[in-house]
Each structure stands twice: as structure tokens, then as C-alpha cells.
Amino acid sequence: MVNAEICFLGGGNMASSILSALIADGISAKSIVVVDRNQNKLDFLNQRFHVQTTQDAAYAVKKADIILLCVKPQSLKELILSIKPAINRHSRPLFISIVAGIVLAQIESWLLTEYAIVRGMPNTPALIGCGATALYANVHVSRQQKEMAEQILRRTGVITWVNEEALIDVATAISGSGPAYFFLMMEHMVKAAVDLGLSEKQATLLVTQTAFGASKMALESAVSLSTLRHNVTSKEGVTAAALKAFDESGFEKSIKFAIQKNLERSHELSQQFGAALTHEK
């Protein structure tokens, strides 16, 4: 269990989900402070979780052992510059960034001090504790700090560490955007079922439970995804006919192409956004 002073810079949905998980897991509300410009949001978080809240970011980071960066990308530079003089350089707090599109080199350039920083991108199922997050640590992150980051973010779902920061973009193309891919397939399955006579309510129930069941089996089974697929596919049966139709329609190529396009767009946005921040005055 984390035993540290934790500061959330930003109190949006993802920050709230992490905060909720920490409190539910027994972390003391007294050890957590949330910073946000929206006072109504702070009042809500204080009433719900009894954590400390403030609009003064510089004050909040003074005693923090862990600082979570949970703001919008366009707000991050101004925020870091405002708190930099107040950060305790002797205790060297751990930064955890879940800010989209901002690479560690950019954050390090604003801090101008060699701080430990972990970067990750939780996906939307993290809001219900079923997320999937890839993490990357810079060279200043100690083993203990990696464990602290794990203890915090594991509460939103599963996590995995990558050895190259570029792989965060790959993980984002898979898990970050992945829920939308599955929602799209589920939408089309529901539509096909409705066209064939089921009610939308019936089709939605069957499709969503099937997706849930398949995912649960995949998570809990000791065998590969390929084996699970083969186990439900009788030779020359109805499932085999459907899978053959998927193959003939270029299903695998479509998935690879979509993920590649996601990755290309991610690089474009990162370059554009990074350039915009670099030239900011």
C-alpha cells in the first residue's frame, strides 16, 4: 500500500477514478490533495472522498512525495512552470503523467531538474477499474518509485511496463483506442442481429454479454487466444463459416491497417503539439 503524500494536479474523470480507487483501497484521504481551477469540482471531490482540495498548485506540491499530472495537454507547461519553484528538490518527488501527447523530454525541459517521471495512458475502462495501461519510466525512477507508481495505477486495472517511450504510442493504439474498436464491432453485431429479427434490447444484451464472457475467458485462461478460438470452432460448422467470411473480407488486414493509421496520426499530433508548445511564448 502506498504510504506517501499524494498530489493530484487536475481533478477530471481519470483523476477521480484513480482517487476513488485509492480511497476504496484504504489510502488515507488526509494524505491526498487535489488541485483544480474549478471550485465546484473541488467541492464535489472533498464532499465525496474527504480529501484536501485547493486551487493553489504551488502550495499543494510542497510536501508531495508523488505528483500526478492529470491536466489537459495545453495546460501542462503553464502548470509546471508555476509549481517549479515550490517543488521540494531535496525529497525529489515522483511525477506520474497521464497527459496525452506530451513526451517525457518535454516535461523534463520545463522542470529543468532531473526528477523521476513515469508516463502512462490509462484507457476509459479505467473509470470502472477495468483499464489497461502501459507505463514508461525515465532513468531517474528508482525501483521503489516504480513500485509506488504500480500501486497507484494498478487500482485502475492491469498495467505493463515498456522499455521504450515510443511504445507508449503503440500501446495507446491498442488499449487506449481499443475500446472504440470493440464498441464498433459490437454495434455492427447488434445491427446484424436486429436486421435478422431480434429486438435491439435482446441483441445488445447478447452481444455485450458475449464480449464480456470472451474477454473474461481470455484473461483467466492459461491457453492462447488462438486455442480459445479453435475450441469454439467446429470443423465445417457455423462458426467456421463465419470466420472464413471474416478472412475473405480482409479482416486481419483491416485491423492492422487501422492500428497503423492510429499510430501515424498519434505521431503527427505529437509532433504538431510538441512544436506548438516549443514555440509558445
C-alpha positions in Angstrom: 0.0 0.0 0.0 1.3 3.5 -0.9 2.5 5.4 2.2 3.1 8.8 0.8 1.7 12.3 0.4 -0.1 12.3 -3.0 -0.9 15.4 -5.0 -3.3 15.3 -8.0 -2.8 18.2 -10.4 -6.2 18.1 -12.1 -9.5 16.7 -10.9 -11.1 15.4 -14.1 -12.7 12.0 -14.7 -9.5 10.0 -14.9 -8.0 11.6 -11.8 -11.3 11.0 -10.0 -11.3 7.3 -10.9 -7.7 6.9 -9.6 -8.6 8.8 -6.5 -11.7 6.7 -5.9 -9.7 3.5 -6.2 -7.1 4.8 -3.8 -9.7 5.7 -1.1 -11.6 2.4 -1.6 -8.3 0.5 -1.1 -7.7 2.2 2.3 -5.4 5.1 1.4 -6.0 7.9 3.9 -7.8 10.8 2.5 -5.6 13.0 4.7 -2.6 12.1 2.6 -4.2 13.3 -0.7 -4.6 16.8 -2.0 -6.4 17.6 -5.3 -5.7 20.8 -7.3 -8.1 22.2 -9.9 -9.2 25.6 -11.1 -12.9 24.5 -10.9 -14.1 25.1 -7.4 -17.3 23.2 -7.9 -15.3 20.2 -8.9 -13.1 20.5 -5.8 -16.1 20.8 -3.6 -17.6 17.7 -5.0 -14.3 15.7 -4.5 -14.0 17.0 -1.0 -17.6 16.0 -0.1 -17.3 12.6 -1.7 -13.8 11.5 -0.7 -13.0 13.9 2.1 -9.6 14.7 0.5 -7.9 18.0 0.8 -8.6 20.4 -2.1 -7.1 23.7 -3.3 -6.7 25.9 -6.3 -3.1 26.7 -5.2 -0.9 24.2 -7.1 2.3 25.6 -5.7 1.1 25.1 -2.1 -0.1 21.6 -2.8 3.2 20.3 -4.2 5.4 21.5 -1.4 5.1 18.3 0.7 4.1 15.9 -2.1 6.0 12.6 -2.5 4.0 11.8 -5.6 2.6 14.3 -8.1 0.1 13.1 -10.6 -0.2 15.3 -13.8 -3.8 14.9 -14.9 -4.5 18.1 -16.8 -5.1 18.8 -20.5 -2.0 19.0 -22.7 -2.4 22.7 -23.4 -2.4 23.5 -19.7 0.7 21.4 -18.7 3.5 23.8 -19.4 1.9 26.7 -17.5 1.2 24.4 -14.6 4.7 23.0 -14.4 6.3 26.5 -14.6 4.0 27.7 -11.8 4.9 24.9 -9.4 8.6 24.5 -10.2 9.8 26.9 -7.5 7.7 25.2 -4.9 8.8 21.6 -5.6 10.9 20.1 -2.8 14.1 19.4 -4.6 15.6 17.5 -1.6 12.8 14.9 -1.4 12.7 14.5 -5.2 9.0 13.7 -5.7 7.9 11.1 -8.3 5.9 12.6 -11.2 3.3 10.4 -12.9 2.0 11.9 -16.1 -1.2 10.7 -17.7 -1.3 13.7 -20.1 -1.9 12.8 -23.7 0.7 13.6 -26.3 3.4 15.1 -24.0 6.7 13.2 -24.1 9.0 13.0 -21.1 11.7 15.1 -22.7 9.2 18.0 -22.9 8.3 17.7 -19.2 11.9 17.4 -18.3 12.8 20.6 -20.2 10.2 22.5 -18.3 11.2 21.2 -14.9 15.0 21.8 -15.6 15.8 19.4 -12.8 16.4 15.6 -13.0 13.2 14.3 -11.5 11.8 10.8 -11.6 8.9 10.7 -14.1 6.6 7.9 -15.2 4.4 8.3 -18.2 1.3 6.3 -18.9 -2.1 6.5 -20.7 -5.0 4.7 -19.0 -8.0 3.9 -21.2 -11.6 4.7 -20.4 -12.4 1.4 -18.8 -10.1 2.6 -16.0 -13.1 4.6 -14.9 -14.7 1.4 -13.7 -11.5 -0.3 -12.6 -11.1 -2.4 -15.7 -8.5 -0.4 -17.5 -5.3 -1.3 -19.3 -2.3 0.9 -19.0 1.2 0.8 -20.4 3.9 2.7 -18.4 7.3 4.0 -19.1 9.9 5.4 -16.6 12.7 7.7 -17.2 16.2 6.8 -16.0 15.7 8.7 -12.7 12.9 6.4 -11.5 14.0 4.1 -8.7 12.7 0.5 -8.2 10.8 1.8 -5.1 9.2 4.6 -7.2 8.2 2.1 -9.9 6.5 0.1 -7.2 4.7 3.2 -6.0 3.5 4.0 -9.5 2.3 0.4 -9.9 0.4 0.5 -6.6 -1.4 3.7 -7.7 -2.2 2.8 -11.3 -2.9 -0.9 -10.8 -6.0 0.2 -9.0 -7.5 1.2 -12.3 -6.9 -2.2 -13.9 -3.9 -4.0 -15.4 -0.6 -2.4 -16.2 2.5 -3.3 -18.1 5.9 -1.6 -18.3 7.5 -0.9 -21.7 11.3 -0.3 -22.3 10.9 2.5 -24.9 8.8 5.6 -24.7 7.8 5.2 -28.3 6.0 2.0 -27.3 3.6 4.1 -25.3 2.1 5.3 -28.6 1.8 1.6 -29.8 0.0 0.7 -26.5 -2.2 3.7 -27.0 -3.2 2.5 -30.5 -4.1 -0.9 -28.9 -5.5 -0.3 -25.5 -6.1 3.5 -25.5 -8.2 3.5 -28.6 -9.1 -0.2 -28.4 -12.4 0.2 -26.6 -13.7 2.1 -29.6 -12.7 -0.8 -31.9 -14.7 -3.3 -29.8 -17.6 -0.9 -29.4 -17.7 -0.6 -33.2 -17.7 -4.4 -33.8 -20.4 -4.8 -31.1 -22.5 -2.1 -32.8 -22.3 -3.9 -36.1 -23.2 -7.3 -34.5 -26.2 -5.7 -32.8 -27.3 -4.2 -36.1 -26.9 -7.5 -37.9 -29.0 -9.3 -35.2 -31.7 -6.6 -35.4 -31.8 -6.9 -39.2 -32.3 -10.7 -38.7 -35.2 -10.3 -36.3 -34.0 -9.8 -32.7 -35.1 -6.7 -30.8 -32.4 -4.1 -30.2 -32.6 -4.8 -26.5 -32.2 -8.6 -27.0 -29.3 -8.1 -29.4 -27.5 -5.7 -27.2 -27.8 -8.0 -24.2 -26.5 -11.0 -26.1 -23.6 -9.1 -27.8 -22.4 -7.3 -24.7 -22.5 -10.4 -22.5 -20.8 -12.4 -25.2 -18.0 -9.8 -25.4 -17.7 -9.8 -21.6 -17.6 -13.6 -21.5 -15.0 -13.9 -24.2 -12.8 -11.3 -22.5 -13.1 -12.9 -19.1 -12.2 -16.3 -20.6 -9.2 -14.8 -22.3 -8.0 -13.2 -19.1 -8.5 -16.2 -16.9 -7.5 -19.0 -19.3 -4.0 -20.5 -19.4 -4.2 -21.2 -23.1 -3.6 -18.8 -26.1 -6.3 -16.7 -27.8 -5.8 -18.9 -30.9 -6.5 -22.0 -28.9 -9.7 -20.5 -27.4 -10.8 -19.6 -30.9 -10.2 -23.1 -32.1 -12.1 -24.6 -29.1 -15.3 -22.8 -30.1 -14.9 -23.6 -33.8 -16.1 -26.9 -35.1 -14.7 -28.1 -38.4 -17.0 -27.1 -41.2 -19.5 -25.7 -38.6 -21.4 -22.4 -38.4 -18.6 -20.6 -36.6 -16.1 -21.8 -39.1 -18.2 -20.4 -41.9 -18.4 -17.0 -40.2 -14.6 -16.9 -39.5 -14.0 -17.9 -43.2 -16.1 -14.9 -44.2 -14.0 -12.6 -42.0 -10.8 -13.9 -43.6 -12.2 -13.5 -47.1 -13.2 -9.9 -46.3 -9.7 -9.0 -45.2 -10.5 -8.7 -41.5 -6.9 -9.2 -40.3 -5.5 -6.6 -42.8 -8.2 -4.1 -41.8 -7.2 -4.4 -38.2 -3.5 -4.0 -38.9 -4.2 -1.1 -41.2 -6.4 0.7 -38.7 -3.8 0.4 -35.9 -1.1 1.6 -38.2 -3.2 4.7 -39.1 -3.8 5.3 -35.4 -0.1 5.2 -34.8 0.7 7.5 -37.7 -1.9 10.0 -36.5 -0.5 9.8 -33.0 3.0 10.7 -34.3 1.5 13.6 -36.3 -0.3 15.1 -33.4 2.6 14.6 -31.0 4.9 16.5 -33.5 2.4 19.2 -34.1 1.5 19.7 -30.5 5.1 19.5 -29.3 6.1 22.1 -31.9 3.3 24.4 -30.8 4.4 24.1 -27.1 8.0 24.6 -28.0 7.2 27.9 -29.8 4.8 29.1 -27.1 5.6 32.4 -25.6 
